[in-house]
């Protein structure tokens, strides 16, 4: 029986493996003249030839990855950021963020509860770093809570907290997120280099209009593909996601009883001075 020299089912760049395939096909076609126990061996040779042929060439392109790249290129940085932030608004979690800035490094706990309420615990967030505070957003307003001082209502919404009592770290998760997700916000968006230790994609965002109260402060905003906020860098410092987020509680509880007291000033801790210069009094003593 003549064996054909080429097989249309086998690529030209797989000559060695094609020979194995042709040999196996001829052997199986002539199996009547051979013991039955040789058939599995020949079938194995044929399968090996087919498998080896596929491994010789370059792997086929990933259509999903190509499509994702094409979509990202089509929508641009603004569209990509809007998509990620829109996904983040549906996420509910409890997560720790490292806050670097204002003369200290602290761990901020962010809680976005299942019912839409939120809470941000800020160690050393008031009285020049001496007192910890929690900012809590509920349907009736935003509260500032402190140990021993109870919870004082300071604003009707996250974006209207007075500057004197605003630690600012809650904004990327509340009103700034709403502005970032709004395609009509007056913002300029560009791709940015990833912040150190931050995963996902980062974007440089700046308001495009001059106003007394812009929708956000300019900065770097980073989100994962699933919408998880992974890092921010603005005037108040840098927030970096520290570990995997945990589940969200049903609601964000106040950190104490509601009172009619005065909210605490959230001035930053003093920046330590290491100039090494002698003080005026020591110079006079010398």
C-alpha positions, 0 to 999 in steps of 0.5 A: 500500500502506497503511503502519501508523501504529504498530509493536508491535515498536518502543517508544513513546519511539522515534518518530523511529526507528520512522518509519525502521523503518516506511519501511524495511519498506514500501520492502523490501516494495515492492522489486519496483518498485525497482532491486535496488541500492537494497535495501541502502541501505533495509536500512541505514536500517532497521537504523540506526532499530532501533539508534538506538532502543535507544540513546535509552533508559537502559541496562538494569541489570547483573543480575550487579552487582545480584546481587553487591550483594544477596549482599553485603547478605545475608551482611553484613560477617562473611560477606563477610570470611569469603568473601574470607579463605577465597579468600585461603587458596588463593592462593600468591604472592610479594609486597612490602608496605610496612610503616609503623610501629615508627619506620620504613618498610620493605619486607616480602617475603611468600612463600606457597609452593605446598606450604603453607610460608611465609616473611616477610623483615623488614628491620631486624626485630630488635635495634632495627632493626639486623638483618634477620630472616626468619620461615619456617614449615615442617611441623616448626615456625617458624624465625627466620633472620638474616644470620650467625646461621643459622636457629633454631627458635622455635615449633611453629606461627605462633601460638605464637612468643614475643613477645620474638622475634616481629616480628608481621608474619607473623600476618595471612598465617598464623594470623590468616587462619585465625581470620578465615576461621573463622565460629565465631571470637569476632570482631566484624566491621564494614565499615571505610573503605579504608586509604590506597592500599589496594584491595578491601574493608576490615573492622574486626575485634575479638575479642569475648572477653577472654582472655590470648591472643585469636585476633587483634589488633584492627585493619583487614583488607583483601582484594580480591574475589579474596582477595588480601590488600591491607592491614592495620593493627594494633598493629604498624603498617600493611602495604600491598601494593606492586605486583602479586604474583608467582608462588609458589615450590614451597617456602619455603626457610630463609634459612640453615643450622639452628643451636642458637643464640639467636634475636634480640630483635625490639624495635622501633627507637627512635622518633626525638626531634625536640623541639629541647630542649637536653640536660641536659649542654649546659644545664650547660655553658651 
